[in-house]
């Protein structure tokens, strides 16, 4: 299992945490919680760059290694980073889970080192007819973003019952 975590922040008090987990070559499960957003749907994407030096504006376009048009998560023709919308309740919070096959945590199209972005407006999923529909989903400004800050890869370590004399680990409480 591989796991990545992004801690999101924004200039308007939006914050949250998003976790990405993948078992082997299977789909990636995205789970998150957000707060400080206006109620309703908000575009949710993986962007190409993990650069947040200029806030969310420096994260680049949607992650799109195949060079496709913007679309819905279930569409064949879509950016890999197109994860649809996050629905925010009247209290300004959202808890969500998405399962997706186009955002692996390892390999040549890995999303590790990229950013996740929440937008101000709903993503029209490439079907809105606006001039930005096929590139951004006309999802508006970027209100929160975060770079994948942790990569956790569980490994198995054999248990040694007899450590070599000079290699014995120091254990607290010994």
C-alpha positions in Angstrom: 0.0 0.0 0.0 1.2 3.5 -0.8 -0.3 6.6 0.8 0.1 10.4 0.3 -1.4 13.2 2.3 -1.9 16.8 1.3 -2.7 19.5 3.8 -4.7 22.3 2.1 -4.8 26.0 2.9 -6.1 29.1 1.2 -6.2 32.8 1.6 -9.9 32.9 2.5 -9.7 30.6 5.6 -10.3 27.4 3.6 -8.4 24.4 5.0 -8.5 20.7 4.9 -6.7 17.4 4.6 -6.9 15.0 1.7 -5.4 11.4 1.8 -4.7 9.3 -1.2 -4.2 5.5 -0.8 -3.4 2.9 -3.4 -3.1 -0.9 -3.1 -0.7 -2.4 -5.6 -1.7 -1.4 -9.2 -5.4 -0.9 -8.1 -7.4 2.3 -8.1 -6.5 5.2 -5.8 -8.9 6.1 -3.0 -9.1 9.8 -2.2 -10.6 10.7 1.2 -10.8 14.2 2.6 -12.4 16.8 4.8 -12.6 20.5 4.0 -13.9 23.6 5.9 -14.4 27.3 5.3 -16.0 26.9 1.9 -19.3 28.4 0.6 -22.1 25.8 0.4 -22.5 23.9 -2.9 -20.3 22.1 -5.3 -16.6 23.1 -5.8 -14.3 21.8 -8.6 -11.6 19.4 -7.2 -8.5 18.6 -9.2 -4.9 17.3 -9.1 -2.8 20.0 -10.7 0.5 19.4 -12.6 2.9 21.2 -10.2 3.5 20.9 -6.5 4.7 24.5 -6.5 2.8 26.6 -4.0 5.3 29.5 -3.7 2.7 31.9 -5.3 -0.2 30.3 -3.5 -2.5 28.1 -5.6 -1.7 30.1 -8.8 1.7 28.4 -9.2 0.3 24.8 -9.3 0.0 24.9 -13.0 -2.9 23.4 -15.1 -4.8 20.2 -14.3 -2.5 17.1 -14.3 -2.9 15.8 -17.9 -0.2 13.4 -19.0 -2.3 12.0 -21.9 -3.0 15.4 -23.4 -6.8 15.0 -23.3 -9.7 17.5 -22.9 -11.3 18.3 -19.5 -14.1 16.0 -18.5 -16.0 14.2 -15.7 -14.3 11.5 -13.6 -16.2 8.8 -15.4 -15.4 10.0 -18.9 -12.8 8.3 -21.0 -11.7 11.7 -22.5 -10.6 13.6 -19.4 -7.5 15.0 -17.7 -6.1 12.5 -15.2 -6.5 15.1 -12.5 -10.2 15.8 -13.1 -11.8 14.5 -9.9 -15.2 16.3 -10.4 -16.8 18.3 -7.6 -16.8 18.2 -3.8 -20.2 19.0 -2.3 -20.0 21.4 0.6 -22.8 21.5 3.2 -24.6 24.6 4.7 -22.0 24.6 7.5 -19.2 25.2 5.0 -17.7 21.7 5.5 -17.3 18.7 3.2 -16.3 15.1 3.9 -15.8 13.0 0.8 -14.4 9.8 -0.8 -13.5 9.3 -4.5 -12.1 6.2 -6.1 -10.2 6.8 -9.3 -8.0 4.8 -11.8 -6.1 7.7 -13.4 -4.1 9.1 -10.4 -1.6 6.5 -9.4 0.8 7.0 -6.5 3.7 5.3 -8.2 5.1 4.9 -11.7 5.6 7.3 -14.6 2.3 9.1 -14.2 2.4 9.3 -10.4 0.7 12.3 -8.7 3.3 12.4 -6.0 5.0 15.9 -5.9 1.9 17.5 -7.5 -0.8 19.6 -5.9 -4.5 19.1 -5.1 -6.7 22.2 -5.7 -10.2 23.2 -4.6 -11.9 25.8 -6.8 -14.4 28.5 -6.0 -17.1 27.3 -8.4 -18.6 24.1 -9.6 -16.8 22.1 -12.3 -19.1 21.8 -15.3 -17.2 18.6 -16.2 -16.4 19.8 -19.7 -20.0 20.0 -20.7 -21.0 23.6 -19.9 -20.4 25.2 -23.3 -18.2 27.9 -21.8 -14.9 28.7 -23.5 -13.1 27.3 -20.4 -15.2 24.1 -20.2 -12.8 21.9 -22.1 -9.7 23.2 -20.3 -10.7 23.9 -16.7 -14.4 23.0 -16.4 -15.0 26.7 -15.8 -14.5 26.0 -12.1 -13.4 29.5 -11.2 -10.6 30.7 -8.9 -8.4 28.5 -6.7 -9.5 28.8 -3.1 -7.3 26.2 -1.5 -4.4 23.9 -2.4 -1.8 21.7 -0.9 1.2 19.6 -2.1 1.4 16.0 -1.3 3.6 16.2 1.8 4.0 12.6 2.9 4.6 9.4 1.0 4.2 6.4 3.2 5.2 3.0 1.9 4.9 0.2 4.5 7.8 -2.2 4.3 8.4 -5.5 6.1 11.6 -5.7 8.1 12.7 -9.1 9.3 12.9 -9.4 13.1 16.4 -10.1 14.2 16.6 -11.9 17.6 20.3 -11.8 17.8 21.7 -8.4 16.8 25.4 -8.3 15.9 27.3 -6.8 18.9 27.9 -3.3 17.5 24.6 -3.0 15.6 22.1 -3.6 18.4 19.5 -0.8 18.3 19.1 1.6 21.2 15.6 1.1 22.7 14.2 3.8 24.9 13.4 2.5 28.4 16.3 -0.1 28.4 
